[in-house]
Amino acid sequence: MLQVARSHGAWLRRALARERVAYLCADFAALPLAAASLDLAWSNLALHCAEDPLPALKELRRVLKVGGLLMFSCYGPDTLKELRSAFAAHDRAAHVHSFIDMHDLGDMLSVCGYAAPVMDMELITLTYADADALCADLRATGQVNALTGRRRGLTGKGAFSAMRAAYAKLCRDGRLPASFEIVYGHAWKPQPRLAEDGRAIVRLEPPRAKRT
């Protein structure tokens, strides 16, 4: 992904002609960035890859400056509901990654200390010629089941055949539907209310002069 970003990042380098563009690969919960070093953090279709996004949201808050903005998109619970149902018809193993509801993500933003969180979502339905085309698309875009309790071995041909047969029942006009719930969120990093040692921060401002 870093190689692709570098090869397609000419527009970014032109836009930031006077700035250095750095490409980093790191753990969500341990970013190699200084505290309070970013004005904006934008995460595109990545947070759902973490089984628990709370540590990642805390880390993003750490690297934001006061007044900095976090914006993100990720998949919601109705994503790939057809594929999940098709597998579940004949197999109890979890083949599709679980996705967090946007309201729970909004609560996480508040728990992490963000201010004025705003959440929204939209449901997009793509269609495919068959289930194999969908699975190939998911693999090509790096979408994998990140559940800790997922089956570690290879899925047998029987499970895939049963999934294909169950999915085929949803066919409409020769195409299979695949739902993607896209969750959008943004929130700000406010002035801290507590010092690192836990003491409350009280800000005193001089009174404004009265107008005559």
TAZI-V104479 format. One record per residue. N is the residue number from 0. RES is the residue in one small letter. PHI is phi in degrees with one decimal (* if undefined). NEAR is the number of other ideal C-beta (glycine too) atoms within 10 Angstrom. Layout:
# TAZI-V104479
{{N,RES,PHI,NEAR} {N,RES,PHI,NEAR}}
This chain:
# TAZI-V104479
{{0,m,*,8} {1,l,-65.2,9} {2,q,-63.7,8} {3,v,-65.0,8} {4,a,-62.1,11} {5,r,-64.9,13} {6,s,-75.4,8} {7,h,-113.3,9} {8,g,-99.4,14} {9,a,-61.1,9} {10,w,-63.8,8} {11,l,-69.0,12} {12,r,-65.7,12} {13,r,-69.1,8} {14,a,-67.1,10} {15,l,-112.6,11} {16,a,-57.0,7} {17,r,-94.9,4} {18,e,-114.8,9} {19,r,-86.9,6} {20,v,-98.6,12} {21,a,-115.3,7} {22,y,-111.3,10} {23,l,-122.6,8} {24,c,-123.5,7} {25,a,-155.5,10} {26,d,-73.0,11} {27,f,-49.7,18} {28,a,-90.2,15} {29,a,-149.4,10} {30,l,-74.3,18} {31,p,-80.8,10} {32,l,-131.4,17} {33,a,-69.8,9} {34,a,-62.4,11} {35,a,53.3,14} {36,s,-112.3,12} {37,l,-119.2,19} {38,d,-87.2,11} {39,l,-143.5,11} {40,a,-122.9,19} {41,w,-124.4,13} {42,s,-115.4,17} {43,n,-109.2,9} {44,l,49.2,16} {45,a,-132.3,16} {46,l,-59.0,22} {47,h,-69.5,21} {48,c,-71.9,16} {49,a,-90.0,17} {50,e,-61.5,12} {51,d,-127.2,12} {52,p,-78.1,24} {53,l,-58.8,16} {54,p,-59.3,14} {55,a,-67.4,22} {56,l,-65.4,27} {57,k,-64.6,16} {58,e,-68.3,19} {59,l,-64.6,26} {60,r,-65.4,21} {61,r,-60.9,16} {62,v,-84.6,18} {63,l,-80.7,23} {64,k,-74.8,13} {65,v,-60.4,10} {66,g,88.3,11} {67,g,-73.7,18} {68,l,-116.0,16} {69,l,-104.0,23} {70,m,-128.0,14} {71,f,-154.2,23} {72,s,-133.0,18} {73,c,-160.2,24} {74,y,-84.1,22} {75,g,-104.0,23} {76,p,-59.1,16} {77,d,-83.5,15} {78,t,-66.1,23} {79,l,57.4,22} {80,k,-63.6,17} {81,e,-68.6,20} {82,l,-66.3,22} {83,r,-61.5,19} {84,s,-66.1,15} {85,a,-65.4,24} {86,f,-68.5,23} {87,a,-67.6,15} {88,a,-63.0,12} {89,h,-135.9,13} {90,d,-146.6,18} {91,r,-81.9,7} {92,a,-67.3,14} {93,a,-83.8,15} {94,h,-99.8,19} {95,v,-117.0,20} {96,h,-57.9,18} {97,s,-81.8,14} {98,f,-122.8,21} {99,i,-90.2,21} {100,d,-65.0,15} {101,m,-63.5,19} {102,h,-67.0,12} {103,d,-67.6,12} {104,l,-64.6,24} {105,g,-61.5,17} {106,d,-63.6,15} {107,m,-63.1,21} {108,l,-59.9,24} {109,s,-67.1,12} {110,v,-60.9,11} {111,c,-76.7,21} {112,g,95.2,15} {113,y,-76.3,23} {114,a,-112.2,12} {115,a,49.9,10} {116,p,-68.7,17} {117,v,-129.0,12} {118,m,-123.7,18} {119,d,-153.2,11} {120,m,-155.3,19} {121,e,-145.1,10} {122,l,-108.7,12} {123,i,-114.2,10} {124,t,-113.4,9} {125,l,-99.1,12} {126,t,-125.8,14} {127,y,-134.3,16} {128,a,-67.0,11} {129,d,-160.2,15} {130,a,-66.1,22} {131,d,-64.5,11} {132,a,-65.8,14} {133,l,-63.0,20} {134,c,-61.3,16} {135,a,-65.5,12} {136,d,-64.6,13} {137,l,-64.9,16} {138,r,-64.2,10} {139,a,-65.8,8} {140,t,-97.9,9} {141,g,77.0,10} {142,q,-84.3,18} {143,v,-132.1,11} {144,n,-78.6,14} {145,a,-99.2,12} {146,l,-64.8,14} {147,t,-62.7,6} {148,g,-89.5,9} {149,r,-69.3,13} {150,r,-66.9,14} {151,r,-86.1,5} {152,g,-81.5,6} {153,l,-73.5,7} {154,t,-78.1,13} {155,g,-70.3,10} {156,k,-63.1,8} {157,g,-63.0,10} {158,a,-65.2,16} {159,f,-68.6,16} {160,s,-64.3,11} {161,a,-65.3,16} {162,m,-63.3,23} {163,r,-60.3,15} {164,a,-65.7,13} {165,a,-68.7,19} {166,y,-67.6,22} {167,a,-61.5,12} {168,k,-68.8,11} {169,l,-91.5,15} {170,c,-61.3,13} {171,r,-134.0,8} {172,d,55.7,5} {173,g,77.6,8} {174,r,-129.9,14} {175,l,-100.2,22} {176,p,-81.6,15} {177,a,-138.5,22} {178,s,-87.8,16} {179,f,-132.8,17} {180,e,-88.9,19} {181,i,-100.0,16} {182,v,-100.1,25} {183,y,-117.6,16} {184,g,-149.7,23} {185,h,-150.6,18} {186,a,-160.8,25} {187,w,-113.3,17} {188,k,-92.1,24} {189,p,-85.7,14} {190,q,-60.9,9} {191,p,-67.1,10} {192,r,-98.0,10} {193,l,-127.0,10} {194,a,-76.3,9} {195,e,-60.9,6} {196,d,-88.1,5} {197,g,95.0,6} {198,r,-74.7,8} {199,a,-70.9,7} {200,i,-96.3,9} {201,v,-113.3,6} {202,r,-102.4,6} {203,l,-107.7,4} {204,e,-115.4,5} {205,p,-64.0,5} {206,p,-63.8,5} {207,r,-75.2,6} {208,a,-67.2,6} {209,k,-74.6,5} {210,r,-77.9,4} {211,t,-108.5,3}}
